[in-house]
C-alpha cells in the first residue's frame, strides 16, 4: 500500500485548480484525483512498475500515459522545456488532454451522480485502464475529498461494542459509537459501574440507619 501523505498534501491544491479551470464540484475534482492517485500510487510512482505489455516502456506520469499518449506527453514537455516529472508538466498535459483529445471526460464526470459514479466515468472516458480496480480509485477519491475539506484522513468505520455490564456497557457502547477508542470506552464503563456500586452502597446504609 502506497503512503498517502504526499497525496493528501498535494491533492487539495490540484483540486482547486481543476475546479477553477473546468467549473467542477468538489466531488468532480475528487473523482479525477482518485483516478490519478490510483494510477501513480499517490504521486509516488511516476513510472509504471509492471507494464501490462511485456518489453514496453509502460505508463508515465500522474495518469500513467501509455503508448501514443506517452509519446505525445514527451513531445509536449520537450517543446515547453518542462521537467517530465514536475507537477507543472503533468498538470499542464492533463489540462491539455481534457480540453482536446479527452474532452468527453469532463461532461461525463459532471453528469454522474455519486462520487463512485464520477470515479468510474473518468476512468472510462479518460484512463481506460486494462484492469480498472474501481474500489482502489474510489478510496483515493475519498482521501482527496477528505484532504480538500481539511480532514487528516478518511475516518475509519467505528463498530459499536456490547458491554457485559448493564450500566457500564450502555455507556461504553455509546462512547464507541461516538468515536472514542476501545480503551476510552472501557474506562468510562468502569467509572460508571463504580459510581453505581457506590450509590447502591450509600442507599443501603441509609435504609439500615
C-alpha positions as CSV (number, residue, x, y, z in Angstrom):
1,X,0.0,0.0,0.0
2,X,1.5,3.3,-1.1
3,X,1.9,6.1,1.5
4,X,-0.9,8.6,1.3
5,X,1.0,11.6,3.0
6,X,2.2,13.1,-0.3
7,X,-1.2,12.6,-1.9
8,X,-3.0,14.3,1.0
9,X,-0.6,17.2,0.8
10,X,-0.9,17.8,-3.0
11,X,-4.4,16.8,-3.8
12,X,-6.3,19.8,-2.4
13,X,-4.3,22.3,-4.5
14,X,-4.7,20.3,-7.7
15,X,-8.4,20.0,-7.0
16,X,-8.7,23.8,-6.5
17,X,-7.0,24.3,-9.9
18,X,-9.3,21.8,-11.7
19,X,-12.4,23.3,-10.1
20,X,-11.5,26.8,-11.3
21,X,-10.4,25.5,-14.7
22,X,-13.5,23.4,-15.6
23,X,-16.2,24.6,-13.2
24,X,-16.2,21.4,-11.3
25,X,-17.7,20.5,-8.0
26,X,-15.6,19.2,-5.1
27,X,-16.7,15.6,-5.9
28,X,-16.0,16.0,-9.6
29,X,-12.4,17.1,-8.8
30,X,-12.0,14.4,-6.2
31,X,-13.0,11.7,-8.7
32,X,-10.3,12.9,-11.1
33,X,-7.7,12.9,-8.2
34,X,-9.0,9.4,-7.2
35,X,-8.0,8.1,-10.6
36,X,-4.7,9.9,-10.6
37,X,-3.9,8.6,-7.1
38,X,-4.6,5.0,-8.1
39,X,-2.5,5.4,-11.3
40,X,0.6,6.7,-9.7
41,X,0.4,5.5,-6.1
42,X,-0.5,8.9,-4.7
43,X,2.3,10.7,-6.8
44,X,5.0,8.3,-5.6
45,X,5.4,6.2,-8.7
46,X,5.5,8.1,-12.0
47,X,7.0,5.2,-14.0
48,X,4.7,2.2,-14.3
49,X,6.2,-0.6,-12.2
50,X,4.9,-3.6,-14.2
51,X,3.8,-2.7,-17.7
52,X,1.0,-4.8,-19.0
53,X,2.7,-5.1,-22.3
54,X,6.0,-7.1,-21.8
55,X,9.0,-5.2,-23.1
56,X,7.2,-1.9,-23.4
57,X,8.1,1.3,-21.5
58,X,4.7,1.2,-19.8
59,X,3.0,4.3,-18.5
60,X,4.5,7.5,-17.2
61,X,3.3,10.4,-15.1
62,X,0.3,11.2,-12.9
63,X,-2.0,9.5,-15.3
64,X,0.4,6.8,-16.5
65,X,0.2,7.9,-20.1
66,X,1.0,4.9,-22.3
67,X,1.9,4.3,-25.9
68,X,0.9,7.2,-28.2
69,X,-0.2,9.3,-25.3
70,X,3.1,8.9,-23.6
71,X,4.9,9.9,-26.8
72,X,2.6,13.0,-27.1
73,X,3.3,13.9,-23.5
74,X,7.1,13.6,-24.0
75,X,7.0,15.7,-27.2
76,X,4.9,18.4,-25.5
77,X,7.1,18.7,-22.4
78,X,10.2,18.8,-24.6
79,X,8.7,21.7,-26.6
80,X,7.8,23.5,-23.4
81,X,11.2,22.7,-21.8
82,X,9.5,21.2,-18.7
83,X,10.8,18.5,-16.5
84,X,8.6,15.5,-17.3
85,X,8.4,14.6,-13.6
86,X,7.3,18.0,-12.5
87,X,3.8,18.9,-11.3
88,X,3.8,21.7,-13.9
89,X,4.3,19.3,-16.8
90,X,1.9,16.7,-15.5
91,X,-0.9,19.2,-14.7
92,X,-0.4,21.0,-17.9
93,X,-0.7,18.0,-20.1
94,X,-3.7,16.7,-18.1
95,X,-5.5,20.0,-18.8
96,X,-4.4,19.9,-22.5
97,X,-5.9,16.5,-23.0
98,X,-9.1,17.4,-21.1
99,X,-9.5,20.4,-23.5
100,X,-8.7,18.4,-26.7
101,X,-8.4,14.7,-27.2
102,X,-10.1,13.7,-24.0
103,X,-12.6,16.4,-23.7
104,X,-15.5,14.0,-23.2
105,X,-14.3,13.1,-19.7
106,X,-15.4,16.3,-18.0
107,X,-19.0,16.3,-19.1
108,X,-19.2,12.5,-18.2
109,X,-17.9,13.3,-14.7
110,X,-20.3,16.2,-14.3
111,X,-23.3,14.0,-15.4
112,X,-22.6,11.2,-12.9
113,X,-24.4,11.5,-9.6
114,X,-22.3,9.8,-6.8
115,X,-18.6,10.0,-6.1
116,X,-18.2,6.4,-7.2
117,X,-20.1,7.0,-10.4
118,X,-17.9,10.0,-11.1
119,X,-14.7,8.0,-10.5
120,X,-15.9,5.3,-12.9
121,X,-17.0,7.9,-15.5
122,X,-13.5,9.5,-15.5
123,X,-11.8,6.1,-15.7
124,X,-13.9,5.0,-18.7
125,X,-13.6,8.3,-20.6
126,X,-10.0,9.2,-19.8
127,X,-7.9,6.5,-18.2
128,X,-9.4,3.4,-19.9
129,X,-7.2,1.1,-17.8
130,X,-6.6,-2.5,-18.6
131,X,-7.7,-3.5,-15.1
132,X,-9.6,-0.6,-13.6
133,X,-9.7,-1.6,-9.9
134,X,-12.6,0.7,-9.1
135,X,-12.5,0.2,-5.3
136,X,-9.0,1.5,-5.2
137,X,-9.8,4.5,-7.3
138,X,-12.8,5.3,-5.1
139,X,-10.7,5.1,-2.0
140,X,-8.2,7.5,-3.4
141,X,-11.1,9.8,-4.3
142,X,-12.3,9.7,-0.7
143,X,-8.9,10.6,0.5
144,X,-8.7,13.5,-1.9
145,X,-12.1,14.8,-0.8
146,X,-11.2,14.4,2.9
147,X,-7.9,16.3,2.4
148,X,-9.7,19.1,0.4
149,X,-12.2,19.5,3.3
150,X,-9.4,19.8,5.8
151,X,-9.7,16.3,7.4
152,X,-6.5,14.5,8.1
153,X,-7.7,11.2,6.5
154,X,-10.8,9.3,5.7
155,X,-12.4,8.4,9.0
156,X,-12.5,4.7,9.8
157,X,-15.7,2.8,10.3
158,X,-16.4,2.6,14.0
159,X,-18.2,-0.5,15.2
160,X,-20.3,-0.5,18.3
161,X,-19.5,-2.9,21.1
162,X,-21.9,-4.5,23.5
163,X,-20.9,-4.1,27.2
164,X,-21.2,-7.1,29.5
165,X,-22.3,-4.9,32.5
166,X,-25.7,-3.3,32.0
167,X,-24.9,0.3,33.1
168,X,-21.2,0.4,32.1
169,X,-21.9,-1.5,28.8
170,X,-24.5,1.0,27.7
171,X,-22.2,4.0,28.3
172,X,-19.3,2.1,26.7
173,X,-21.4,1.3,23.6
174,X,-22.5,5.0,23.3
175,X,-18.9,6.1,23.6
176,X,-17.7,3.7,20.9
177,X,-20.5,4.8,18.6
178,X,-19.3,8.4,19.0
179,X,-15.7,7.7,18.0
180,X,-14.0,7.0,21.4
181,X,-11.3,4.3,21.4
182,X,-11.8,0.9,23.0
183,X,-9.7,2.0,26.0
184,X,-11.7,5.2,26.5
185,X,-15.0,3.3,26.3
186,X,-13.8,0.7,28.8
187,X,-12.6,3.4,31.2
188,X,-15.9,5.2,31.0
189,X,-17.8,1.9,31.6
190,X,-15.6,1.1,34.7
191,X,-16.2,4.6,36.2
192,X,-20.0,4.3,35.7
193,X,-20.0,0.8,37.3
194,X,-18.1,2.1,40.3
195,X,-20.4,5.1,40.6
196,X,-23.5,2.8,40.5
197,X,-22.0,0.5,43.2
198,X,-21.1,3.4,45.5
199,X,-24.6,4.9,45.1
200,X,-26.2,1.5,45.9
201,X,-24.0,1.1,49.0
202,X,-24.9,4.6,50.3
203,X,-28.6,3.9,49.8
204,X,-28.4,0.6,51.7
205,X,-26.7,2.3,54.6
206,X,-29.4,5.0,54.8
207,X,-32.1,2.4,54.8
208,X,-30.4,0.5,57.7
209,X,-29.9,3.7,59.6
